C-alpha cells in the first residue's frame, strides 16, 4: 500500500510517499480502507519536531484522524463488522491507504456524512465541543473569544458556541476574508488579532468586561493579549500555538483577576469513551439537522501531503484540509 512517512523531523519536504506493507489487524483491531485523512496542526508539530511533547523516531507515519470502510475484523471484535463506514482515531498511521485501529477508537457513521466531512468530526469537532463545554466550562449567556475562527477547529467552535447558548461570540482572525467567514458562521463580532492592542477592541465589544472564555490557538504574544481580553474569573483553554511561538505567561498575572489557563488535547479524552461518543453523536445530530456546517477548505491526494502541510502551517487555509489516499 501507499503511505506517507518521514525519517527525520523537519520541513514538509521530509514527507515521503512510498510503498509500505499493509498492516494486519490484531484480535481487537479492525482494518480500515482509508477514504479520507484529516490534516491537523498536531501532525505539523510532530513532523517539524520543534514543539511536539513527544520524541518521534523514524520512519514514522503520522495521521490520527481517518474515515473509511472496514474490510477486515480481528477475532475478538464484538461491535463492528466488515462493510461499516466509520471514523477512527488511530494514534498513528493514518496517512496511508489502510490502517489498523483498536475497536474502541472506531465509531460507525450514519448515512448523510461524507468521508471528507467525517474527518472534521473527531480531532476538530470534538476538540471544539469539549474545549468549550468541558475544559472551558462555558455557561449559557457567557461570552467567548475564538482565535483562528475560520480554521478547522475555529469554524466548529464559532458554530457550537452559538448552539450551546453563548451570549456573545467574538471571532479572531488574521484577514478580512477569514473574519467574514467567521461572521457568516454566526460570530457576533470579529477582531484582527494580528493588530497591536486588539484586546482593547474585545473589551469594547463586551462593555469593558472582557470575555468569559478564550479558545487559544495562536500562542506567542497573542496569548498575552488574549489574557488581557478576559473578564474576571475568565478561563483560557490552550489548544496550540499555530504561530510557532511559545507564550510567556507569568502566573502572578493570573492572580488578581482570578484567571485560569487550562491545557487541552482531545486524545487525553480517549479514556472517557462515553463522553466522546455522546459528544460526537450530539455533533452529528447538529449536522444532520442542518444546524452545523462542516467547513472543508481543501482536498488533496495523499501524495501531496507536503503541500497540505504548507497550507496549514502557513495559515493559508480555511476549514479542514483533507487527504485522499486513492488517486
C-alpha positions as CSV (number, residue, x, y, z in Angstrom):
1,X,0.0,0.0,0.0
2,X,1.0,3.7,-0.3
3,X,1.7,5.8,2.8
4,X,3.4,8.9,3.8
5,X,6.4,8.5,6.1
6,X,9.3,10.7,7.4
7,X,12.7,9.5,8.6
8,X,13.7,12.7,10.3
9,X,11.9,15.8,11.5
10,X,12.0,19.0,9.5
11,X,10.2,20.9,6.8
12,X,7.3,19.5,4.7
13,X,9.9,18.1,2.3
14,X,10.8,15.3,4.8
15,X,7.4,13.7,4.0
16,X,8.0,10.7,1.6
17,X,5.2,9.0,-0.4
18,X,6.3,5.4,-0.6
19,X,5.3,1.7,-0.7
20,X,4.9,0.0,2.7
21,X,3.4,-3.3,4.0
22,X,-0.3,-3.4,4.5
23,X,-1.0,-3.7,8.3
24,X,-2.7,-6.8,9.7
25,X,-5.3,-6.3,12.4
26,X,-4.8,-7.9,15.8
27,X,-7.6,-9.7,17.6
28,X,-9.1,-6.5,18.9
29,X,-8.5,-4.3,15.8
30,X,-10.2,-3.6,12.5
31,X,-8.5,-2.9,9.2
32,X,-9.9,0.2,7.5
33,X,-9.6,1.1,3.9
34,X,-9.0,4.8,4.3
35,X,-11.1,7.1,2.1
36,X,-10.1,10.4,3.8
37,X,-7.5,11.6,6.2
38,X,-7.7,14.8,8.3
39,X,-4.7,17.0,8.4
40,X,-4.3,18.6,11.9
41,X,-1.8,21.0,13.4
42,X,-0.6,18.3,15.7
43,X,0.7,16.5,12.5
44,X,2.7,19.6,11.6
45,X,4.2,19.8,15.1
46,X,5.2,16.2,15.2
47,X,6.7,16.4,11.7
48,X,8.7,19.6,12.3
49,X,9.8,18.3,15.8
50,X,10.1,21.7,17.4
51,X,7.4,21.8,20.0
52,X,5.7,18.4,20.0
53,X,5.8,17.0,23.5
54,X,7.0,13.5,22.5
55,X,10.1,12.4,20.6
56,X,9.4,10.8,17.2
57,X,11.7,8.2,15.7
58,X,11.6,7.5,12.0
59,X,10.4,6.0,9.8
60,X,7.1,7.3,11.1
61,X,3.6,7.6,9.5
62,X,1.6,10.4,11.0
63,X,-2.2,10.7,10.9
64,X,-4.7,10.4,13.8
65,X,-8.0,11.0,12.1
66,X,-9.4,8.8,9.3
67,X,-12.7,7.8,7.8
68,X,-13.3,4.8,5.6
69,X,-14.8,1.3,5.3
70,X,-13.9,-1.7,7.5
71,X,-12.6,-4.5,5.3
72,X,-11.4,-7.0,7.9
73,X,-12.0,-7.5,11.6
74,X,-10.0,-9.2,14.4
75,X,-11.2,-12.4,16.0
76,X,-12.3,-10.6,19.2
77,X,-14.0,-7.6,17.7
78,X,-17.6,-7.5,19.0
79,X,-19.5,-4.5,17.8
80,X,-18.2,-3.8,14.3
81,X,-18.5,-5.6,11.0
82,X,-17.0,-5.7,7.6
83,X,-18.6,-3.0,5.4
84,X,-19.2,-0.5,8.2
85,X,-18.5,3.1,7.2
86,X,-16.6,4.6,10.2
87,X,-14.5,7.4,11.6
88,X,-11.5,6.5,13.7
89,X,-8.6,8.0,15.7
90,X,-5.5,5.8,15.3
91,X,-2.7,7.0,17.4
92,X,-0.5,6.9,14.3
93,X,-0.5,5.5,10.7
94,X,-3.5,7.5,9.2
95,X,-1.6,8.9,6.2
96,X,-2.0,5.6,4.4
97,X,-4.4,3.6,2.2
98,X,-5.1,1.1,5.0
99,X,-4.8,1.4,8.8
100,X,-5.5,-1.0,11.7
101,X,-7.3,0.6,14.6
102,X,-8.5,-0.8,18.0
103,X,-12.2,-1.3,18.1
104,X,-12.7,1.2,20.9
105,X,-11.3,4.0,18.8
106,X,-13.7,3.4,15.9
107,X,-17.2,4.8,15.6
108,X,-19.8,3.9,12.9
109,X,-21.3,6.8,11.0
110,X,-24.8,7.3,9.8
111,X,-25.9,8.0,6.2
112,X,-25.6,11.6,5.1
113,X,-22.0,12.2,6.2
114,X,-19.3,12.0,3.5
115,X,-15.8,10.7,4.1
116,X,-14.2,14.2,3.9
117,X,-16.8,15.6,6.3
118,X,-16.2,12.7,8.7
119,X,-12.6,13.7,9.1
120,X,-13.7,17.0,10.6
121,X,-15.7,15.3,13.4
122,X,-13.0,13.8,15.6
123,X,-10.0,16.0,16.2
124,X,-11.7,19.3,15.3
125,X,-15.3,18.8,16.1
126,X,-14.7,17.0,19.4
127,X,-11.9,19.5,20.2
128,X,-14.2,22.5,19.7
129,X,-17.1,20.9,21.6
130,X,-15.1,19.6,24.6
131,X,-12.9,22.7,24.9
132,X,-16.0,24.9,25.1
133,X,-18.2,22.8,27.3
134,X,-15.8,20.6,29.4
135,X,-12.5,22.4,29.6
136,X,-13.8,25.9,29.3
137,X,-17.0,25.3,31.3
138,X,-18.9,27.9,29.2
139,X,-22.4,28.6,30.5
140,X,-25.3,29.9,28.5
141,X,-25.1,33.6,28.3
142,X,-21.4,33.9,28.7
143,X,-19.1,35.5,26.1
144,X,-16.3,33.7,24.3
145,X,-13.3,34.6,22.1
146,X,-12.3,32.1,19.5
147,X,-8.9,32.5,17.8
148,X,-8.3,31.1,14.3
149,X,-12.0,31.4,13.9
150,X,-12.1,30.5,10.2
151,X,-9.9,27.4,10.6
152,X,-10.8,23.8,11.2
153,X,-11.3,24.0,15.0
154,X,-12.3,27.6,15.0
155,X,-15.1,27.2,12.4
156,X,-16.5,24.5,14.6
157,X,-16.1,26.4,17.8
158,X,-17.9,29.5,16.4
159,X,-21.0,27.5,15.4
160,X,-21.0,25.3,18.5
161,X,-20.6,28.2,20.9
162,X,-23.8,29.7,19.4
163,X,-25.6,26.3,19.6
164,X,-24.5,26.0,23.3
165,X,-26.0,29.4,24.1
166,X,-23.1,31.8,24.2
167,X,-24.2,35.4,24.9
168,X,-21.6,36.8,22.5
169,X,-19.2,35.0,20.2
170,X,-16.2,37.1,19.1
171,X,-14.1,35.7,16.3
172,X,-10.4,36.5,16.0
173,X,-8.8,36.0,12.6
174,X,-5.9,37.5,10.6
175,X,-7.6,38.7,7.4
176,X,-10.9,40.4,6.3
177,X,-11.8,37.3,4.3
178,X,-11.4,35.0,7.3
179,X,-13.3,37.3,9.6
180,X,-16.1,37.4,7.1
181,X,-16.3,33.6,7.0
182,X,-16.4,33.5,10.9
183,X,-19.3,36.1,10.9
184,X,-21.2,34.2,8.3
185,X,-20.9,31.1,10.5
186,X,-22.5,33.0,13.4
187,X,-19.9,35.1,15.2
188,X,-21.5,38.3,16.6
189,X,-18.3,40.3,16.0
190,X,-14.7,39.9,14.9
191,X,-11.3,41.3,15.5
192,X,-7.9,41.2,13.8
193,X,-5.6,39.6,16.3
194,X,-2.5,40.5,14.2
195,X,-3.0,44.2,15.1
196,X,-1.4,45.7,18.1
197,X,-3.8,46.4,21.0
198,X,-6.6,44.2,19.7
199,X,-7.6,43.1,23.2
200,X,-9.0,46.6,23.9
201,X,-11.4,46.1,21.0
202,X,-12.6,42.9,22.6
203,X,-13.2,44.7,25.8
204,X,-15.2,47.4,23.9
205,X,-17.3,44.7,22.4
206,X,-18.1,43.3,25.9
207,X,-18.9,46.7,27.5
208,X,-15.5,46.8,29.2
209,X,-15.9,43.5,31.0
210,X,-13.9,41.2,28.7
211,X,-14.8,37.6,27.7
212,X,-15.5,34.7,30.0
213,X,-13.8,32.1,27.9
214,X,-11.0,32.1,25.4
215,X,-10.2,29.3,22.9
216,X,-6.4,29.9,22.4
217,X,-4.9,28.6,19.2
218,X,-2.1,31.1,18.2
219,X,0.4,31.2,21.1
220,X,3.2,33.7,21.3
221,X,2.4,37.3,22.0
222,X,-1.2,36.6,21.1
223,X,-1.7,34.6,24.3
224,X,-0.8,37.6,26.4
225,X,-3.2,39.8,24.5
226,X,-6.0,37.2,24.9
227,X,-5.4,37.1,28.7
228,X,-5.7,40.8,28.8
229,X,-9.1,40.5,27.0
230,X,-10.5,38.1,29.6
231,X,-13.1,39.0,32.3
232,X,-12.7,38.4,36.0
233,X,-12.7,34.6,36.6
234,X,-12.1,34.2,32.8
235,X,-11.0,30.7,31.6
236,X,-8.5,30.2,28.7
237,X,-8.3,26.8,27.0
238,X,-4.9,26.4,25.4
239,X,-5.2,24.2,22.3
240,X,-2.0,25.0,20.5
241,X,0.4,27.6,19.0
242,X,-0.1,28.0,15.3
243,X,2.3,30.9,15.3
244,X,5.1,28.5,16.3
245,X,5.9,30.8,19.2
246,X,5.8,29.7,22.8
247,X,3.9,32.2,25.0
248,X,5.5,33.7,28.2
249,X,2.8,33.6,30.9
250,X,3.6,34.9,34.4
251,X,1.4,33.0,36.8
252,X,1.4,36.0,39.1
253,X,-0.5,38.0,36.5
254,X,-3.4,35.5,36.8
255,X,-4.0,36.0,40.5
256,X,-5.8,39.4,40.8
257,X,-8.3,38.7,38.0
258,X,-8.5,35.0,39.1
259,X,-7.8,33.9,35.5
260,X,-7.2,30.2,34.8
261,X,-5.3,28.6,31.9
262,X,-6.2,25.0,31.0
263,X,-4.3,22.8,28.6
264,X,-6.3,20.6,26.2
265,X,-5.7,17.6,24.0
266,X,-8.6,15.6,22.6
267,X,-6.5,12.5,22.9
268,X,-6.5,12.8,26.6
269,X,-10.2,12.2,26.4
270,X,-9.8,8.7,24.9
271,X,-10.1,7.4,28.4
272,X,-13.6,8.8,28.6
273,X,-15.3,6.9,25.8
274,X,-18.8,7.6,26.9
275,X,-18.2,11.4,26.9
276,X,-16.5,11.1,23.5
277,X,-19.3,9.1,21.9
278,X,-22.1,11.2,23.4
279,X,-20.5,14.4,22.3
280,X,-19.8,13.0,18.8
281,X,-23.5,11.9,18.5
282,X,-24.5,15.4,19.5
283,X,-22.3,17.0,16.8
284,X,-23.6,14.6,14.1
285,X,-27.2,15.4,15.2
286,X,-26.4,19.1,14.6
287,X,-25.0,18.3,11.2
288,X,-28.0,16.1,10.1
289,X,-30.4,18.8,11.4
290,X,-28.7,21.4,9.2
291,X,-27.6,23.4,12.3
292,X,-23.8,22.8,11.8
293,X,-21.9,23.5,8.6
294,X,-18.8,21.3,8.1
295,X,-16.1,23.5,6.6
296,X,-13.8,21.7,4.1
297,X,-11.1,24.0,3.0
298,X,-9.0,21.8,0.6
299,X,-9.0,18.2,-0.6
300,X,-5.6,16.9,-1.9
301,X,-4.3,13.5,-2.9
302,X,-2.2,11.7,-0.3
303,X,0.9,12.1,-2.4
304,X,0.6,15.9,-1.9
305,X,0.8,15.7,1.9
306,X,3.7,18.1,1.9
307,X,1.6,20.7,0.1
308,X,-1.3,20.1,2.6
309,X,1.2,20.8,5.5
310,X,2.3,24.0,3.8
311,X,-1.3,25.2,3.6
312,X,-1.9,24.5,7.3
313,X,1.5,25.6,8.6
314,X,1.4,28.8,6.6
315,X,-2.2,29.5,7.9
316,X,-3.3,29.8,4.3
317,X,-6.3,27.5,4.6
318,X,-9.8,27.9,6.0
319,X,-11.8,24.9,7.2
320,X,-10.5,21.4,7.2
321,X,-7.6,20.2,4.9
322,X,-8.2,16.6,3.8
323,X,-6.0,14.0,2.1
324,X,-7.5,11.2,-0.1
325,X,-5.3,8.1,-0.4
326,X,-6.8,6.6,-3.6
327,X,-5.8,8.8,-6.5
